[in-house]
């Protein structure tokens, strides 16, 4: 019982420590650049994804996982081991869904 509490505490404190270190370091870098006269546009140099693209990625991933579960169930009933069928099909079809989202996001970017 105490081991699980300790492991959970260590995991969450490690995650907090990494995020805290990242944010404070980024803040110090930005303050140093501003003090040296850097332009504020420097911080906005990166492609921003819209909420719609994020939802598209999640939707295609969920569709892929759902199809993977269905195909895994069919393969499990067909003689293949159920554990292997489910896990492999979920990862394969989830990856195919994410791969399709890359191409759909490119198409949406070209239209804009």
Residue pairs with C-beta under 8 A, 6 or more apart in sequence:
30 43
33 42
34 40
49 105
53 105
53 108
56 101
56 104
56 105
56 108
57 98
57 101
57 105
60 97
60 98
60 100
60 101
60 104
61 94
61 97
61 98
61 101
62 97
63 97
64 93
64 94
64 95
64 96
64 97
64 98
64 100
65 90
65 93
65 94
65 97
67 93
67 97
68 86
68 89
68 90
68 91
68 92
68 93
68 94
69 86
69 89
69 90
71 85
71 89
71 93
72 82
72 85
72 86
72 87
72 88
72 89
72 90
73 85
73 86
75 85
75 89
76 82
76 85
76 86
